[in-house]
Amino acid sequence: MAKQNAEPSADGGQVRASTLELFFDLVFVFTITQLTHVFTHHPGWESFGQVALLFGVIWWMYSGYVWLTNEVAPTSSGRRTLLLIGMFGFFVLALAIPDAFHGTGLAFGLAYVLVNIVHMVLFAVSGGESATRAVKRLAPFNAVSAALVLAGGFTHGWVQYVCWGGAFAMQIISPYLIDTGGFVVRASHFCERHGLVIIVALGESIVAIGVGLAGEKITVPLVAHVALGLALAYVLWWAYFGMDDERGEHALAALPGPQRSTPAVLGYDYALYPLLIGIIVTAAGIKMSIAHGSEAASVATAAALSGGVSLYFLGQFFFRRALRLPRPWSRLIAAVAVSATIPIGVYWVAWGQLAALVALAYAAVIIDDLTALRADERSAYLPQPQLIRPRRTK
């Protein structure tokens, strides 16, 4: 008898990510870039709220496409064509982001409706029987969310915030109002796809360094600041991919198929939201400070730099909690610790804040890894224990 928690076959869905999905993820790079631009153009709480709201409604549908390709592999010309239409819709969404609250809201709403329709059609036509039933239960909630996003495109001011906030709220509560057990979660593909999204988002922090240096004279202090920025991007990469990426996949794969949907939603859809917002805000902070590292940072810049890393660790805390991974509290402590570096940038210099941020974040990750090694936890990136063979005697 086959094991109950064995990985479902690739028939209908996928076990690993396809090159077409990687092509699809290029749109996400542009989305992250546009959201970073929104914050850097007018840094502050209002811009942060706009970024959080726009990314919220976009992330829900983008994650929905991960669920889609997990169930429906793009193996036919019809499926690929519909997926490319959805990709076009996401690209228009990204184009509309910078002025979504000041003139391009209707384009944003229409593109969102298109993305939603393609998602529903592909699931309904090509999904498995159980997934089709599940998505039909989900369809009314997605339709209401899309209608609210479209309605917000016709309005301005507080009405627009209410419409788009209502759409986001509808997305958040919908998994609690329906039975999502009909979806098949192929853990290897599902976790790999979300990991690729995180890599794409981290890539934006690298791009932000280059963009922030456009036209600047290359000097020793500037190169040192660049090194700190790259080091921070590396620490964020290591914090997730050092152990959590692999452990998350193992935890999800260990569950029986019908029991995977809820932890998948909590661990990857919900928990990755603050994590990805954190990357966006951190990238904005790097972009705003990188060329002026020897000067004091504004409150908005300093808060974006450290607050973004804090949000990243907070997302990891929720991720570990949702999938019952070891030591979620360590990421919560790290989130609080890195936020304490904000005054360094405000009252001293930006490079000092960045250096302290890298040191604290790195220390938090290293301490967690050492604790994992002592607990005999292993991953592909952590060293395996050496087998000591007894010396032969003559």
PyMOL commands that set and color helices and strands:
alter all, ss='L'
color gray80, all
select helices_A, chain A and resi 19-41+45-71+77-96+105-126+129-153+157-177+187-212+220-241+244-253+257-259+261-270+272-292+299-323+328-339+342-347+350-374
alter helices_A, ss='H'
color red, helices_A
deselect
rebuild
show_as cartoon
